[in-house]
């Protein structure tokens, strides 16, 4: 059950990040990967700057979306350079 929830959170977060950073949609599988990698990035960065959230499904989506937006922003910088 945990894998399904992780994939669902990744897909939603990747899709939301693609909507926030216009022009970056990677399809379903790509969005899941972006969301999962974004959650990992957010898990490393956000606690270090003092931004913590409670648990739960919605908090996980927000957390992963923030990380995915950071990831897409970095990808856009690298791609344009």
ABEGO torsion letter per residue (X at the ends): XAAAAAAAAAAAAAAAAAAABBGBBAEAAAAAAAAAAAAAAAAAAAAAAGBBBBBEAAAAAAAAAAAAAAAAAAAAAAAAX
